[in-house]
Amino acid sequence: MSKAVITLETLSCPSCLKKIESAVKGLIGIDQNSVRGVFNVNKIRIDFDEKTLAIEDVEKVIEDLGYPVIKSKVKAA
């Protein structure tokens, strides 16, 4: 499992963060218990299996919801 911190553009409300968390949790390769959004710093923390899922796939799901990703930082576990 790899760990990632995804930084988003400023979110307007906590329900936006919940929508993103739900979409990310639905991806195959995500450790659902690891998905943590932090509203006040516009970040999402996840653990994911890089053999199953690329960070670009996670970014695309978030951006398809209409929330631009500023950057992602991945650290191999």
C-alpha positions as CSV (number, residue, x, y, z in Angstrom):
1,M,0.0,0.0,0.0
2,S,1.1,3.5,-0.8
3,K,0.0,6.6,1.0
4,A,-1.0,9.8,-0.7
5,V,-2.0,13.4,0.2
6,I,-4.1,15.1,-2.4
7,T,-4.3,18.9,-2.2
8,L,-7.4,20.5,-3.7
9,E,-8.4,24.0,-4.6
10,T,-10.3,25.7,-1.8
11,L,-13.6,23.8,-1.1
12,S,-16.7,25.9,-0.4
13,C,-18.4,23.5,2.1
14,P,-17.9,20.3,4.1
15,S,-20.5,18.5,2.0
16,C,-18.2,19.0,-1.0
17,L,-15.5,17.1,0.9
18,K,-18.0,14.3,1.8
19,K,-18.9,13.9,-1.9
20,I,-15.2,13.6,-2.8
21,E,-14.6,11.1,0.0
22,S,-17.5,8.9,-1.2
23,A,-16.3,8.9,-4.8
24,V,-12.8,8.0,-3.8
25,K,-14.0,5.2,-1.4
26,G,-15.8,3.7,-4.4
27,L,-12.6,3.1,-6.3
28,I,-11.1,-0.4,-6.4
29,G,-7.6,-0.4,-4.8
30,I,-8.5,2.2,-2.1
31,D,-8.3,1.3,1.6
32,Q,-11.7,2.6,2.4
33,N,-10.9,3.1,6.1
34,S,-7.9,5.3,5.2
35,V,-9.8,8.0,3.3
36,R,-9.7,11.1,5.4
37,G,-10.7,14.6,4.2
38,V,-9.5,17.6,6.0
39,F,-11.8,20.5,5.1
40,N,-9.8,23.5,6.6
41,V,-6.6,22.6,4.6
42,N,-8.4,21.2,1.5
43,K,-6.6,17.9,1.6
44,I,-7.6,14.2,1.3
45,R,-5.4,11.5,2.7
46,I,-5.6,8.0,1.3
47,D,-3.9,4.6,1.3
48,F,-4.1,2.7,-2.0
49,D,-2.7,-0.2,-3.9
50,E,-0.5,1.1,-6.7
51,K,-0.7,-2.2,-8.5
52,T,-4.4,-1.8,-8.8
53,L,-4.9,2.0,-9.0
54,A,-2.7,4.9,-10.2
55,I,-2.8,8.3,-8.4
56,E,-3.8,9.8,-11.7
57,D,-7.0,7.7,-11.6
58,V,-7.9,9.1,-8.2
59,E,-7.2,12.6,-9.4
60,K,-9.4,12.1,-12.4
61,V,-12.4,11.0,-10.3
62,I,-12.0,14.1,-8.1
63,E,-11.7,16.4,-11.1
64,D,-14.6,14.8,-12.9
65,L,-16.7,15.9,-9.8
66,G,-15.6,19.4,-10.6
67,Y,-12.9,19.9,-7.9
68,P,-9.5,20.8,-9.3
69,V,-6.5,19.0,-7.9
70,I,-3.5,21.2,-7.2
71,K,-1.0,18.4,-6.4
72,S,-0.6,14.9,-5.1
73,K,2.2,13.6,-3.0
74,V,2.6,9.8,-2.9
75,K,4.8,7.9,-0.5
76,A,5.4,4.2,-0.8
77,A,4.7,2.2,2.3
